[in-house]
């Protein structure tokens, strides 16, 4: 079991910055990758950024160059630095963790997943923190 608690959300004007934090507790030793997702009212939850146990990262195209994911293993923390925020970034932001290895198979070959922006590839979620960007 893993417990995830997000913080750092709030209201900011367009062009501003916020830094989200996520602290993990419980069976943190077996985390393969962690990620940040967001969900706006009436929309599906979407992946924003992910970081693997091998420090690999991946980002949604909509946030590349503006958001940065990082982690502090000693503190069991994952961060999302969000710069040059836009009104369309307004959403509830969720921290997520994958315990245990995830593999993807294609054309008869399989490989380990080190980062993921896919909701179904995560098995633990936080309660979320609201980010509101006003234009």
TINUTOR-236548 format. One record per residue (C-alpha): residue in three letters; x, z, y; residue number from 1. Coordinates in steps of 0.25 Angstrom, whole numbers, padded with zeros to 4 digits, m for minus. Example, Ala and Ser with C-alpha at 12.3 -4.5 7.8 and 13.67 -1.06 7.14 Angstrom:
<rs>
r rest=ALA&u=0049&w=0031&v=m0018&nr=1
r rest=SER&u=0055&w=0029&v=m0004&nr=2
</rs>
This chain:
<rs>
r rest=UNK&u=0000&w=0000&v=0000&nr=1
r rest=UNK&u=0004&w=m0003&v=0014&nr=2
r rest=UNK&u=m0002&w=0002&v=0027&nr=3
r rest=UNK&u=0000&w=m0006&v=0040&nr=4
r rest=UNK&u=m0003&w=m0001&v=0054&nr=5
r rest=UNK&u=m0002&w=m0011&v=0066&nr=6
r rest=UNK&u=0000&w=m0007&v=0080&nr=7
r rest=UNK&u=0004&w=m0013&v=0094&nr=8
r rest=UNK&u=m0009&w=m0022&v=0096&nr=9
r rest=UNK&u=m0015&w=m0022&v=0110&nr=10
r rest=UNK&u=m0020&w=m0030&v=0122&nr=11
r rest=UNK&u=m0010&w=m0039&v=0129&nr=12
r rest=UNK&u=m0011&w=m0051&v=0138&nr=13
r rest=UNK&u=m0007&w=m0065&v=0134&nr=14
r rest=UNK&u=0008&w=m0067&v=0134&nr=15
r rest=UNK&u=0010&w=m0052&v=0131&nr=16
r rest=UNK&u=0017&w=m0046&v=0119&nr=17
r rest=UNK&u=0013&w=m0036&v=0108&nr=18
r rest=UNK&u=0020&w=m0030&v=0097&nr=19
r rest=UNK&u=0012&w=m0026&v=0084&nr=20
r rest=UNK&u=0018&w=m0016&v=0074&nr=21
r rest=UNK&u=0014&w=m0013&v=0060&nr=22
r rest=UNK&u=0019&w=m0001&v=0052&nr=23
r rest=UNK&u=0018&w=m0002&v=0037&nr=24
r rest=UNK&u=0017&w=0010&v=0027&nr=25
r rest=UNK&u=0016&w=0012&v=0012&nr=26
r rest=UNK&u=0022&w=0002&v=0003&nr=27
r rest=UNK&u=0030&w=m0005&v=0013&nr=28
r rest=UNK&u=0042&w=m0008&v=0004&nr=29
r rest=UNK&u=0035&w=m0020&v=m0003&nr=30
r rest=UNK&u=0031&w=m0027&v=0009&nr=31
r rest=UNK&u=0034&w=m0042&v=0008&nr=32
r rest=UNK&u=0029&w=m0047&v=0021&nr=33
r rest=UNK&u=0021&w=m0042&v=0033&nr=34
r rest=UNK&u=0013&w=m0049&v=0043&nr=35
r rest=UNK&u=0004&w=m0049&v=0056&nr=36
r rest=UNK&u=m0009&w=m0055&v=0056&nr=37
r rest=UNK&u=m0020&w=m0056&v=0066&nr=38
r rest=UNK&u=m0035&w=m0058&v=0066&nr=39
r rest=UNK&u=m0043&w=m0062&v=0078&nr=40
r rest=UNK&u=m0058&w=m0060&v=0079&nr=41
r rest=UNK&u=m0065&w=m0071&v=0070&nr=42
r rest=UNK&u=m0052&w=m0076&v=0065&nr=43
r rest=UNK&u=m0045&w=m0075&v=0052&nr=44
r rest=UNK&u=m0033&w=m0066&v=0051&nr=45
r rest=UNK&u=m0020&w=m0074&v=0053&nr=46
r rest=UNK&u=m0005&w=m0071&v=0050&nr=47
r rest=UNK&u=0003&w=m0069&v=0063&nr=48
r rest=UNK&u=0017&w=m0065&v=0057&nr=49
r rest=UNK&u=0024&w=m0061&v=0045&nr=50
r rest=UNK&u=0037&w=m0054&v=0041&nr=51
r rest=UNK&u=0043&w=m0053&v=0027&nr=52
r rest=UNK&u=0052&w=m0043&v=0020&nr=53
r rest=UNK&u=0063&w=m0053&v=0021&nr=54
r rest=UNK&u=0060&w=m0054&v=0037&nr=55
r rest=UNK&u=0055&w=m0068&v=0036&nr=56
r rest=UNK&u=0044&w=m0070&v=0047&nr=57
r rest=UNK&u=0032&w=m0080&v=0049&nr=58
r rest=UNK&u=0023&w=m0082&v=0060&nr=59
r rest=UNK&u=0010&w=m0089&v=0063&nr=60
r rest=UNK&u=0012&w=m0101&v=0072&nr=61
r rest=UNK&u=0003&w=m0095&v=0082&nr=62
r rest=UNK&u=0013&w=m0084&v=0085&nr=63
r rest=UNK&u=0026&w=m0090&v=0082&nr=64
r rest=UNK&u=0036&w=m0087&v=0094&nr=65
r rest=UNK&u=0027&w=m0076&v=0099&nr=66
r rest=UNK&u=0026&w=m0066&v=0088&nr=67
r rest=UNK&u=0037&w=m0059&v=0080&nr=68
r rest=UNK&u=0035&w=m0051&v=0068&nr=69
r rest=UNK&u=0046&w=m0041&v=0064&nr=70
r rest=UNK&u=0047&w=m0028&v=0055&nr=71
r rest=UNK&u=0055&w=m0015&v=0054&nr=72
r rest=UNK&u=0056&w=m0012&v=0039&nr=73
r rest=UNK&u=0062&w=0002&v=0042&nr=74
r rest=UNK&u=0049&w=0005&v=0050&nr=75
r rest=UNK&u=0039&w=m0003&v=0041&nr=76
r rest=UNK&u=0035&w=m0010&v=0054&nr=77
r rest=UNK&u=0031&w=m0024&v=0057&nr=78
r rest=UNK&u=0030&w=m0029&v=0071&nr=79
r rest=UNK&u=0023&w=m0041&v=0078&nr=80
r rest=UNK&u=0029&w=m0045&v=0091&nr=81
r rest=UNK&u=0019&w=m0053&v=0099&nr=82
r rest=UNK&u=0023&w=m0060&v=0111&nr=83
r rest=UNK&u=0016&w=m0070&v=0121&nr=84
r rest=UNK&u=0003&w=m0066&v=0115&nr=85
r rest=UNK&u=m0009&w=m0075&v=0117&nr=86
r rest=UNK&u=m0024&w=m0072&v=0117&nr=87
r rest=UNK&u=m0025&w=m0079&v=0104&nr=88
r rest=UNK&u=m0016&w=m0068&v=0098&nr=89
r rest=UNK&u=m0027&w=m0058&v=0100&nr=90
r rest=UNK&u=m0031&w=m0052&v=0086&nr=91
r rest=UNK&u=m0030&w=m0041&v=0077&nr=92
r rest=UNK&u=m0016&w=m0040&v=0071&nr=93
r rest=UNK&u=m0013&w=m0035&v=0057&nr=94
r rest=UNK&u=m0001&w=m0031&v=0050&nr=95
r rest=UNK&u=0000&w=m0035&v=0035&nr=96
r rest=UNK&u=0009&w=m0033&v=0024&nr=97
r rest=UNK&u=0012&w=m0039&v=0010&nr=98
r rest=UNK&u=0016&w=m0030&v=m0001&nr=99
r rest=UNK&u=0022&w=m0037&v=m0013&nr=100
r rest=UNK&u=0027&w=m0051&v=m0014&nr=101
r rest=UNK&u=0019&w=m0063&v=m0010&nr=102
r rest=UNK&u=0022&w=m0077&v=m0016&nr=103
r rest=UNK&u=0017&w=m0090&v=m0012&nr=104
r rest=UNK&u=0016&w=m0102&v=m0022&nr=105
r rest=UNK&u=0016&w=m0116&v=m0019&nr=106
r rest=UNK&u=0019&w=m0128&v=m0028&nr=107
r rest=UNK&u=0023&w=m0120&v=m0040&nr=108
r rest=UNK&u=0033&w=m0111&v=m0033&nr=109
r rest=UNK&u=0031&w=m0097&v=m0027&nr=110
r rest=UNK&u=0039&w=m0090&v=m0016&nr=111
r rest=UNK&u=0039&w=m0076&v=m0010&nr=112
r rest=UNK&u=0031&w=m0075&v=0003&nr=113
r rest=UNK&u=0039&w=m0068&v=0014&nr=114
r rest=UNK&u=0030&w=m0069&v=0026&nr=115
r rest=UNK&u=0015&w=m0072&v=0026&nr=116
r rest=UNK&u=0004&w=m0075&v=0037&nr=117
r rest=UNK&u=m0006&w=m0076&v=0026&nr=118
r rest=UNK&u=m0016&w=m0064&v=0026&nr=119
r rest=UNK&u=m0018&w=m0064&v=0011&nr=120
r rest=UNK&u=m0003&w=m0062&v=0008&nr=121
r rest=UNK&u=m0004&w=m0048&v=0014&nr=122
r rest=UNK&u=m0009&w=m0036&v=0007&nr=123
r rest=UNK&u=m0009&w=m0025&v=0018&nr=124
r rest=UNK&u=m0015&w=m0025&v=0032&nr=125
r rest=UNK&u=m0015&w=m0016&v=0044&nr=126
r rest=UNK&u=m0027&w=m0013&v=0052&nr=127
r rest=UNK&u=m0023&w=m0022&v=0064&nr=128
r rest=UNK&u=m0020&w=m0021&v=0078&nr=129
r rest=UNK&u=m0027&w=m0029&v=0089&nr=130
r rest=UNK&u=m0020&w=m0038&v=0099&nr=131
r rest=UNK&u=m0027&w=m0043&v=0111&nr=132
r rest=UNK&u=m0021&w=m0054&v=0120&nr=133
r rest=UNK&u=m0028&w=m0057&v=0133&nr=134
r rest=UNK&u=m0026&w=m0070&v=0141&nr=135
</rs>
